[in-house]
Amino acid sequence: MAQDYERTWWNIRKNEVDFNFYAAYARELRSFVDGLLRLNAETQVLEIGSGAGGIVTFLTECKVRFAIDPLEMFYSSVKEFTRQRDIGVRYACARGEELPFADEAFDLVLMDNALDHCENIDRVVQEVRRVLKTDGKVFFKQNVYHGWGWLVRSALEPWIIDRGHPHTLTRRNLQRLLRRNKFVPIKASRTGYLRAWGQDLLSGSMKRLVKALLVVPRDKVTYLLQRE
């Protein structure tokens, strides 16, 4: 269901999507990992849930770059997406729960707001740990909700109001998920609920206005993780 939602979302917007937003995310990543991880030709990178192109499109200093997404067969069939890709990235159709790579294959794994789209989030994090080198790093971003937001979304879940996001994560249960799978953050940042609530309130979107009135803003957290 989540994959059908994503396919429809991208298909509707295929004539509007400009990969410049991926370029901005790549600049954000470089700034965030500066001093903690060196990106160069030897850095082997995997992006999980890369969507139409992925952040890896613009990490051109890294020569070994893989991107996986369960909808890759769809994305690769859309010329509006493929013409913006970097031919140096190797794309594959796969799920985060079953990564088609050897143990300890990557220096850097990226997940940008992909975990809550998955079926088994523990299994995905376990697979990330498996394919990450002992001294490797994970650049991880995720939208999370506070306790009230989690309660509201859980109460509405029987009506399947958000087909694309089968999991509602709070910052606390996300941290528990990472701890039980033996990941520790070495750097963290967040947008903050108040800022997100103001953006929803003033967005001009009816959907986001309803979210603001229900007081269910999303806080975006960013972690640089390493194995315990």
Contacts in CASP RR format, 6 or more apart in sequence:
PFRMAT RR
TARGET T0000
AUTHOR 0000-0000-0000
METHOD contacts of the structure
MODEL  1
MAQDYERTWWNIRKNEVDFNFYAAYARELRSFVDGLLRLNAETQVLEIGS
GAGGIVTFLTECKVRFAIDPLEMFYSSVKEFTRQRDIGVRYACARGEELP
FADEAFDLVLMDNALDHCENIDRVVQEVRRVLKTDGKVFFKQNVYHGWGW
LVRSALEPWIIDRGHPHTLTRRNLQRLLRRNKFVPIKASRTGYLRAWGQD
LLSGSMKRLVKALLVVPRDKVTYLLQRE
1 160 0 8 1.000
1 163 0 8 1.000
1 164 0 8 1.000
1 166 0 8 1.000
2 117 0 8 1.000
2 118 0 8 1.000
2 163 0 8 1.000
2 164 0 8 1.000
2 165 0 8 1.000
2 166 0 8 1.000
3 70 0 8 1.000
3 71 0 8 1.000
4 163 0 8 1.000
5 163 0 8 1.000
5 164 0 8 1.000
6 51 0 8 1.000
6 71 0 8 1.000
6 117 0 8 1.000
6 164 0 8 1.000
7 71 0 8 1.000
7 74 0 8 1.000
10 17 0 8 1.000
10 51 0 8 1.000
10 52 0 8 1.000
10 71 0 8 1.000
10 74 0 8 1.000
10 75 0 8 1.000
10 78 0 8 1.000
10 81 0 8 1.000
11 74 0 8 1.000
11 78 0 8 1.000
14 78 0 8 1.000
14 80 0 8 1.000
14 81 0 8 1.000
15 80 0 8 1.000
17 52 0 8 1.000
17 80 0 8 1.000
17 81 0 8 1.000
18 84 0 8 1.000
19 52 0 8 1.000
19 53 0 8 1.000
19 54 0 8 1.000
19 57 0 8 1.000
19 58 0 8 1.000
19 84 0 8 1.000
19 85 0 8 1.000
22 53 0 8 1.000
22 54 0 8 1.000
22 55 0 8 1.000
22 57 0 8 1.000
22 58 0 8 1.000
23 57 0 8 1.000
23 58 0 8 1.000
25 54 0 8 1.000
25 55 0 8 1.000
25 58 0 8 1.000
25 112 0 8 1.000
26 55 0 8 1.000
26 57 0 8 1.000
26 58 0 8 1.000
26 59 0 8 1.000
29 55 0 8 1.000
29 59 0 8 1.000
29 110 0 8 1.000
29 139 0 8 1.000
30 39 0 8 1.000
32 139 0 8 1.000
32 187 0 8 1.000
32 189 0 8 1.000
32 222 0 8 1.000
32 224 0 8 1.000
33 39 0 8 1.000
33 137 0 8 1.000
33 139 0 8 1.000
33 187 0 8 1.000
33 224 0 8 1.000
36 137 0 8 1.000
36 186 0 8 1.000
36 187 0 8 1.000
36 224 0 8 1.000
37 43 0 8 1.000
37 107 0 8 1.000
37 108 0 8 1.000
37 136 0 8 1.000
37 137 0 8 1.000
37 224 0 8 1.000
39 59 0 8 1.000
39 61 0 8 1.000
39 62 0 8 1.000
39 108 0 8 1.000
40 61 0 8 1.000
40 62 0 8 1.000
41 61 0 8 1.000
41 62 0 8 1.000
41 63 0 8 1.000
42 63 0 8 1.000
42 107 0 8 1.000
43 61 0 8 1.000
43 62 0 8 1.000
43 64 0 8 1.000
43 107 0 8 1.000
43 108 0 8 1.000
44 62 0 8 1.000
44 64 0 8 1.000
44 105 0 8 1.000
44 106 0 8 1.000
44 107 0 8 1.000
44 108 0 8 1.000
45 56 0 8 1.000
45 59 0 8 1.000
45 62 0 8 1.000
45 64 0 8 1.000
45 65 0 8 1.000
45 66 0 8 1.000
45 106 0 8 1.000
45 107 0 8 1.000
45 108 0 8 1.000
45 109 0 8 1.000
45 110 0 8 1.000
46 65 0 8 1.000
46 66 0 8 1.000
46 67 0 8 1.000
46 68 0 8 1.000
46 99 0 8 1.000
46 101 0 8 1.000
46 105 0 8 1.000
46 106 0 8 1.000
46 108 0 8 1.000
46 109 0 8 1.000
46 110 0 8 1.000
46 131 0 8 1.000
47 54 0 8 1.000
47 55 0 8 1.000
47 56 0 8 1.000
47 65 0 8 1.000
47 66 0 8 1.000
47 67 0 8 1.000
47 68 0 8 1.000
47 109 0 8 1.000
47 110 0 8 1.000
47 111 0 8 1.000
47 112 0 8 1.000
48 68 0 8 1.000
48 69 0 8 1.000
48 96 0 8 1.000
48 99 0 8 1.000
48 109 0 8 1.000
48 110 0 8 1.000
48 111 0 8 1.000
48 114 0 8 1.000
48 124 0 8 1.000
48 128 0 8 1.000
49 67 0 8 1.000
49 68 0 8 1.000
49 69 0 8 1.000
49 70 0 8 1.000
49 96 0 8 1.000
49 111 0 8 1.000
49 112 0 8 1.000
49 114 0 8 1.000
49 117 0 8 1.000
50 56 0 8 1.000
50 67 0 8 1.000
50 68 0 8 1.000
50 69 0 8 1.000
50 72 0 8 1.000
50 91 0 8 1.000
51 67 0 8 1.000
51 69 0 8 1.000
51 71 0 8 1.000
51 75 0 8 1.000
52 75 0 8 1.000
52 78 0 8 1.000
52 81 0 8 1.000
52 84 0 8 1.000
53 67 0 8 1.000
53 75 0 8 1.000
53 81 0 8 1.000
53 84 0 8 1.000
53 85 0 8 1.000
53 89 0 8 1.000
53 91 0 8 1.000
54 67 0 8 1.000
54 112 0 8 1.000
55 110 0 8 1.000
55 112 0 8 1.000
56 62 0 8 1.000
56 65 0 8 1.000
56 66 0 8 1.000
56 67 0 8 1.000
56 86 0 8 1.000
56 89 0 8 1.000
56 110 0 8 1.000
57 84 0 8 1.000
57 85 0 8 1.000
57 86 0 8 1.000
57 89 0 8 1.000
58 86 0 8 1.000
59 65 0 8 1.000
60 86 0 8 1.000
62 108 0 8 1.000
63 88 0 8 1.000
65 86 0 8 1.000
65 88 0 8 1.000
65 89 0 8 1.000
65 90 0 8 1.000
66 89 0 8 1.000
66 90 0 8 1.000
66 91 0 8 1.000
66 92 0 8 1.000
66 101 0 8 1.000
66 106 0 8 1.000
67 89 0 8 1.000
67 90 0 8 1.000
67 91 0 8 1.000
67 92 0 8 1.000
68 91 0 8 1.000
68 92 0 8 1.000
68 93 0 8 1.000
68 94 0 8 1.000
68 95 0 8 1.000
68 96 0 8 1.000
68 99 0 8 1.000
68 100 0 8 1.000
69 75 0 8 1.000
69 91 0 8 1.000
69 93 0 8 1.000
69 94 0 8 1.000
70 93 0 8 1.000
70 94 0 8 1.000
70 95 0 8 1.000
70 96 0 8 1.000
71 93 0 8 1.000
72 91 0 8 1.000
72 92 0 8 1.000
72 93 0 8 1.000
72 94 0 8 1.000
73 93 0 8 1.000
75 81 0 8 1.000
75 82 0 8 1.000
75 91 0 8 1.000
76 82 0 8 1.000
76 91 0 8 1.000
85 91 0 8 1.000
92 100 0 8 1.000
94 100 0 8 1.000
95 118 0 8 1.000
95 119 0 8 1.000
96 118 0 8 1.000
96 123 0 8 1.000
96 124 0 8 1.000
96 127 0 8 1.000
97 118 0 8 1.000
97 119 0 8 1.000
97 120 0 8 1.000
97 123 0 8 1.000
97 124 0 8 1.000
97 127 0 8 1.000
98 127 0 8 1.000
99 127 0 8 1.000
99 128 0 8 1.000
99 130 0 8 1.000
99 131 0 8 1.000
101 131 0 8 1.000
102 131 0 8 1.000
103 130 0 8 1.000
103 131 0 8 1.000
104 130 0 8 1.000
104 131 0 8 1.000
104 132 0 8 1.000
104 133 0 8 1.000
104 134 0 8 1.000
105 131 0 8 1.000
105 133 0 8 1.000
106 131 0 8 1.000
106 132 0 8 1.000
106 133 0 8 1.000
106 136 0 8 1.000
107 133 0 8 1.000
107 135 0 8 1.000
107 136 0 8 1.000
107 137 0 8 1.000
108 136 0 8 1.000
108 137 0 8 1.000
108 138 0 8 1.000
108 139 0 8 1.000
109 128 0 8 1.000
109 131 0 8 1.000
109 132 0 8 1.000
109 136 0 8 1.000
109 137 0 8 1.000
109 138 0 8 1.000
109 139 0 8 1.000
110 138 0 8 1.000
110 139 0 8 1.000
110 140 0 8 1.000
111 128 0 8 1.000
111 138 0 8 1.000
111 139 0 8 1.000
111 140 0 8 1.000
111 141 0 8 1.000
111 142 0 8 1.000
112 139 0 8 1.000
112 141 0 8 1.000
113 141 0 8 1.000
113 142 0 8 1.000
113 143 0 8 1.000
113 220 0 8 1.000
115 121 0 8 1.000
115 124 0 8 1.000
115 125 0 8 1.000
115 140 0 8 1.000
115 142 0 8 1.000
115 167 0 8 1.000
115 169 0 8 1.000
116 142 0 8 1.000
116 143 0 8 1.000
116 165 0 8 1.000
116 166 0 8 1.000
116 167 0 8 1.000
116 168 0 8 1.000
116 169 0 8 1.000
117 164 0 8 1.000
117 165 0 8 1.000
117 166 0 8 1.000
118 124 0 8 1.000
118 166 0 8 1.000
118 167 0 8 1.000
119 166 0 8 1.000
121 167 0 8 1.000
121 177 0 8 1.000
122 177 0 8 1.000
122 180 0 8 1.000
122 181 0 8 1.000
125 177 0 8 1.000
125 178 0 8 1.000
125 181 0 8 1.000
125 183 0 8 1.000
126 181 0 8 1.000
128 138 0 8 1.000
129 181 0 8 1.000
129 182 0 8 1.000
129 183 0 8 1.000
129 227 0 8 1.000
132 138 0 8 1.000
132 227 0 8 1.000
134 227 0 8 1.000
135 226 0 8 1.000
136 226 0 8 1.000
136 227 0 8 1.000
137 186 0 8 1.000
137 224 0 8 1.000
137 225 0 8 1.000
137 226 0 8 1.000
138 183 0 8 1.000
138 223 0 8 1.000
138 224 0 8 1.000
138 225 0 8 1.000
138 226 0 8 1.000
139 222 0 8 1.000
139 223 0 8 1.000
139 224 0 8 1.000
140 222 0 8 1.000
140 223 0 8 1.000
140 224 0 8 1.000
140 225 0 8 1.000
141 220 0 8 1.000
141 221 0 8 1.000
141 222 0 8 1.000
141 223 0 8 1.000
142 169 0 8 1.000
142 174 0 8 1.000
142 220 0 8 1.000
142 221 0 8 1.000
143 169 0 8 1.000
143 218 0 8 1.000
143 219 0 8 1.000
143 220 0 8 1.000
144 169 0 8 1.000
144 170 0 8 1.000
144 171 0 8 1.000
144 174 0 8 1.000
144 218 0 8 1.000
144 219 0 8 1.000
144 220 0 8 1.000
144 221 0 8 1.000
145 153 0 8 1.000
145 168 0 8 1.000
145 169 0 8 1.000
145 170 0 8 1.000
145 216 0 8 1.000
145 217 0 8 1.000
145 218 0 8 1.000
145 219 0 8 1.000
146 170 0 8 1.000
146 171 0 8 1.000
146 193 0 8 1.000
146 217 0 8 1.000
146 219 0 8 1.000
147 170 0 8 1.000
148 215 0 8 1.000
148 216 0 8 1.000
149 168 0 8 1.000
149 214 0 8 1.000
149 215 0 8 1.000
149 216 0 8 1.000
150 168 0 8 1.000
150 170 0 8 1.000
152 214 0 8 1.000
152 215 0 8 1.000
152 216 0 8 1.000
153 161 0 8 1.000
153 162 0 8 1.000
153 168 0 8 1.000
153 216 0 8 1.000
154 168 0 8 1.000
157 168 0 8 1.000
169 177 0 8 1.000
171 190 0 8 1.000
171 219 0 8 1.000
171 221 0 8 1.000
174 221 0 8 1.000
178 184 0 8 1.000
178 185 0 8 1.000
178 223 0 8 1.000
178 225 0 8 1.000
182 227 0 8 1.000
182 228 0 8 1.000
183 225 0 8 1.000
183 226 0 8 1.000
183 227 0 8 1.000
183 228 0 8 1.000
184 225 0 8 1.000
184 226 0 8 1.000
184 227 0 8 1.000
184 228 0 8 1.000
185 223 0 8 1.000
185 224 0 8 1.000
185 225 0 8 1.000
186 224 0 8 1.000
186 225 0 8 1.000
186 226 0 8 1.000
187 223 0 8 1.000
187 224 0 8 1.000
188 221 0 8 1.000
188 222 0 8 1.000
188 223 0 8 1.000
188 224 0 8 1.000
189 221 0 8 1.000
189 222 0 8 1.000
190 219 0 8 1.000
190 220 0 8 1.000
190 221 0 8 1.000
190 222 0 8 1.000
191 219 0 8 1.000
191 220 0 8 1.000
191 221 0 8 1.000
192 219 0 8 1.000
192 220 0 8 1.000
193 217 0 8 1.000
193 219 0 8 1.000
194 217 0 8 1.000
196 217 0 8 1.000
196 218 0 8 1.000
196 219 0 8 1.000
196 220 0 8 1.000
197 212 0 8 1.000
197 215 0 8 1.000
197 217 0 8 1.000
198 212 0 8 1.000
198 217 0 8 1.000
199 208 0 8 1.000
199 217 0 8 1.000
200 208 0 8 1.000
200 209 0 8 1.000
200 211 0 8 1.000
200 212 0 8 1.000
200 217 0 8 1.000
201 208 0 8 1.000
201 209 0 8 1.000
201 212 0 8 1.000
203 209 0 8 1.000
211 217 0 8 1.000
END
